[in-house]
Amino acid sequence: MSSPDAAAIRPSSHSFDLRSLTYITHVDDNLCCPICQSPLVDPFTTSCRHTFCLACITDALKVSKSCPVDRSPLDTADIKMAPVVLANLVNDLTVLCPNHALGCSATLSRGNVEGHLKEDCQYVTVDCPGCGEKIMRKDRQGDSEDCVHVEEACRYCSEKHRKLDMKSHEAVCSAFTSSCRHCGIECPLSKILAHEATCDEAIVNCDSASVGCPWHGPRKESTTHSVSCPLTHLRPLLEEHNSRIANLERENKLLRRRLEASLTARAQTDIIQSNTTTALDNQTLRVLTEQERIRSDMERLYVSMQELDMKQNTLAMFMGENMRTQEEVAMIGAAVNNLQTQLHGLQLLTIRRQGMDQNGAGNRSDGPSSQVKRAAENGVLGRAGRECFSDMFETRD
Amino acid sequence: MSTFAAKRLQKEMAKIHQGLAPGIFFVNSPNLQHWQMDIQVLDSNPLYAGKTFRLNFRFSNNYPIEAPEVTFIRAPDREIPMHPHIYSNGIICLDLLSSGNGWSPVQSVESVCMSIQSMLTGNTKNERPEGDEAFVLREGRSVRDIRFVYDDPTV
């Protein structure tokens, strides 16, 4: 596979046809050659970019010089090695050893198949070192150079067999014996196990061993023992009891498990309930505290409301007082006005009297009192003024 | 039979058991080299409507490099379809079935059946090929030996 030229690589570069391998896992259809429909072996790509096994496309081109997929004209010179990544992908697929049918159980990646066949596989046909006849590798006796087809005598029966067949012969050889462990009788290897199962000398337990008989001895004596063994008669009863006890134990175990389960469930509900109660208590407590706080708040509010009431009353009182004071002030104001008017009138009078004094005695009849009188008549003087001057008017009149 | 051809046919058989295109049925295979398939024409072509035809496949050691021998055969309730390229002895004149002509190793039993199915679907002539009687009389020849001249591009 070093050269990309198809002509340089013949399908025969493999020791056998890799296309006939059995794959263990499902292989993606895209990794399969359209001709053999098996995973690609030595993938080669055409100039029209279709990929086939080198052997498949070479064979196909011998029959028809066109691409099997799109029928475009094609020649051996037009095919090139496919990218290495594709070859790696298909060489990593796991396959059964080609000698699977013969007995080899190896599974390996496809790239290692040839190495396995060359070195390891015991089911490969190799030349017999002696006569050159084809034999399986496993039948070659190690590295010995002896011909496996030479007949030799069996070690046990002296029958003549080929070296090749000796193993299979020994398995059935009637003379290849082994002695019984109990009675020492010689018996062919193939029958020794069957013999030991019935050997009279074999040490066996009493049939009632299961219900507590401690006796054990050679099989031939077991019959006489079982006749005298007290447990033989009791055995059916004891066995029945045993089975009943076993049943009861099983039932007990089941019930206990159920009880435990229900207890656990119960405990869980209890926990949940107690949790709920605590939660409820907490809630009530919170509500009560809240209520208490609200009550004290209310009381505080009531007190402050009373205070406010008192204050309002005082304020009303003050306001009444204030009104009275205002009235008084107004009266005082009015009195002051009166006094001012009177004062003004008096000033005028004074000024007129001074003027008359300067003019002489002639005008005496028309004194200040007549001026005041006129003023009073004219309403110039207010009530207070009139009161003040009333004495004067009376004296004058 | 070569392991190569056997392997390929086993693969096709496995695929067939997973399912086939509509109107194509596997009948039996007495051995790996010899298969029988049934085909039906799916549309309402009056020539073939409601009928089923049996195909006989024979594979050489060199399959799929070499084309299989495919012929129609008679069986109970199975006749040879009327077609200008199908002789009354069941031999089919189709370039697809000839190595070195229309055959490609990429083809399979199923794809051959589909090609023959569409060849019937497209036909409107209720007739046998020219010289059918004379051709059928010269029996005993292997289908492989017949050199057809594929001159009709309409089928």
Interface residues (C-beta under 8 A of the other chain):
Chain A: D17 R19 S20 P34 I35 C36 Q37 S38 C56 D59 A60 K62 V63 S64 S66 P68 V69 R71
Chain B: T3 F4 K7 R8 K11 E12 N62 P64 I65 E66 S99 G100 N101 W103 S104 P105 V106 S108
